[in-house]
Amino acid sequence: MKLYGIGVGPGDPELLTLKAYKILKGVDMIIAPRSSEAKRSRALHTVEEVIKERDCIVVEPVFPMTKDRAKLKQYWKKAREEVLAKGNSCETAAFITLGDPSMYSTFYRFLEVFNDLVEEVEVIPGVTSFSACTSTAQVPLVEGTEIVSIIPDVKAKNAMQVIESSDSLIFLKPKDLDKIEDILGSEKAILCVKVGFEDQKLISGKVSEIEEPRHYLSTLIVKKAIDTEPQDYTRLTQKGELRDTKGKWLYKDLTQEIIGAAMEVHRKLGSGFLEYVYEEALSYELNLKKVHFERQKELDIYYKDLLIPRKYKPDLIVDSKVIVEIKATSGLTEIEEAQLLNYLKATKMRVGLLLNFGTKSLEVKRRIL
Ligand SMILES: C[S@@+](CC[C@H](N)C(=O)[O-])C[C@H]1O[C@@H](n2cnc3c(N)ncnc32)[C@H](O)[C@@H]1O
């Protein structure tokens, strides 16, 4: 039998790789581990749409979260029997796992148990949970020579030394946070819960202010000495807020394109110039990307039905959809955010971006009405 170990990403079906998609469309059997009889496999849930019209064999063996070796052995035995009973004549099988198969997954243990039946193996990488977390939160995890470490358990051997010596940290299913408060209490962190799912949540604050999450799909990202204020993610986390009627993020691709262009400008120019310079450079980048935009276009402002005689001129209006305000200050405050929201309300536009080039890393706030 040929066995594929497939990383299906963090839970958002759109983050499945094309390679994984193609294999799942043709494989004879899918093996999807789950943590208990009562629960469905999260990996299977992720690929549901891809396999829904296929009549391949699906096996969901239970691998409970326990360190009890004897108990685990029994479950592995049962899993083997189940796979053999249902898929004896299969030529190809895919073991699917959340994120990437090399990251705290049962895939390699599975391979060991089924070694005698497997003639060929192919492993397909997946988007790791923490990549999805940092992308959603829009934070650069590490830059230059900074070091990042992954902590599966703060009680693991050497964990404290690693925590002390790393610039950035990823805590999987964070617990016992009180143990790291002395070292990291005042550092800024983002707790990412169920990223990629409809009800994802992002909470930012100091490590000491973050409550221990209850959901298994929770990751805490800590970036030491980041010199920007924690972002307000409330709008990213309220179900449906940023999505349009088809369930897609409102102008997601367009805003990502603008942010990508702004990042390029910040990379090249750094901080320290006047706003005008960044506006010129961003316009140049948007032109290169062939994104339509207008500069300093006059927009009408309304108070109820009254048209205010003065006009408002946003720095850029991109594709007639997104208002972009460019700043070059030491840090965005609530005032600029409130202003942007007022502009959105007054002009009846829905999406606004605040881009601040004045800080060490580009500061971005995306606001939706
Ligand atoms: C056993 S590890 C599996 C990691 C996975 N193989 C990967 O590559 O990311 C499970 C942990 O990954 C993190 N995780 C997985 N999916 C996540 C998601 N959608 N949102 C936030 N954290 C997630 C959580 O910390 C969870 O406890």
The ligand as an SDF file (V2000), in Angstrom:
LIG
                    3D

 27 29  0  0  0  0  0  0  0  0999 V2000
   -1.0350   18.5990   18.5750 C   0  0  0  0  0  0  0  0  0  0  0  0
   -0.7570   20.2360   18.0280 S   0  0  0  0  0  0  0  0  0  0  0  0
   -0.8410   19.9770   16.3310 C   0  0  0  0  0  0  0  0  0  0  0  0
   -0.0740   20.9840   15.5840 C   0  0  0  0  0  0  0  0  0  0  0  0
   -0.2620   20.8290   14.0940 C   0  0  0  0  0  0  0  0  0  0  0  0
    0.2280   19.5620   13.6060 N   0  0  0  0  0  0  0  0  0  0  0  0
    0.4170   21.9920   13.3590 C   0  0  0  0  0  0  0  0  0  0  0  0
    1.2060   21.7820   12.4530 O   0  0  0  0  0  0  0  0  0  0  0  0
    0.1480   23.1210   13.7020 O   0  0  0  0  0  0  0  0  0  0  0  0
   -2.3030   20.9830   18.3470 C   0  0  0  0  0  0  0  0  0  0  0  0
   -2.1370   22.4290   18.7460 C   0  0  0  0  0  0  0  0  0  0  0  0
   -1.9430   23.2340   17.6000 O   0  0  0  0  0  0  0  0  0  0  0  0
   -2.5630   24.4990   17.8010 C   0  0  0  0  0  0  0  0  0  0  0  0
   -3.6260   24.6920   16.7810 N   0  0  0  0  0  0  0  0  0  0  0  0
   -3.9960   23.8140   15.8230 C   0  0  0  0  0  0  0  0  0  0  0  0
   -4.9550   24.3450   15.0330 N   0  0  0  0  0  0  0  0  0  0  0  0
   -5.1920   25.6030   15.4990 C   0  0  0  0  0  0  0  0  0  0  0  0
   -6.0830   26.6570   15.1220 C   0  0  0  0  0  0  0  0  0  0  0  0
   -6.9150   26.5170   14.0890 N   0  0  0  0  0  0  0  0  0  0  0  0
   -6.0630   27.8160   15.8340 N   0  0  0  0  0  0  0  0  0  0  0  0
   -5.2120   27.9830   16.8720 C   0  0  0  0  0  0  0  0  0  0  0  0
   -4.3610   27.0240   17.2800 N   0  0  0  0  0  0  0  0  0  0  0  0
   -4.3440   25.8460   16.6170 C   0  0  0  0  0  0  0  0  0  0  0  0
   -3.1590   24.4820   19.1980 C   0  0  0  0  0  0  0  0  0  0  0  0
   -2.1890   25.0160   20.0830 O   0  0  0  0  0  0  0  0  0  0  0  0
   -3.3530   23.0010   19.4340 C   0  0  0  0  0  0  0  0  0  0  0  0
   -3.4180   22.6970   20.8120 O   0  0  0  0  0  0  0  0  0  0  0  0
  1  2  1  0
  2  3  1  0
  2 10  1  0
  3  4  1  0
  4  5  1  0
  5  6  1  0
  5  7  1  0
  7  8  2  0
  7  9  1  0
 10 11  1  0
 11 12  1  0
 11 26  1  0
 12 13  1  0
 13 14  1  0
 13 24  1  0
 14 15  1  0
 14 23  1  0
 15 16  2  0
 16 17  1  0
 17 18  1  0
 17 23  2  0
 18 19  1  0
 18 20  2  0
 20 21  1  0
 21 22  2  0
 22 23  1  0
 24 25  1  0
 24 26  1  0
 26 27  1  0
M  CHG  2   2   1   9  -1
M  END
$$$$
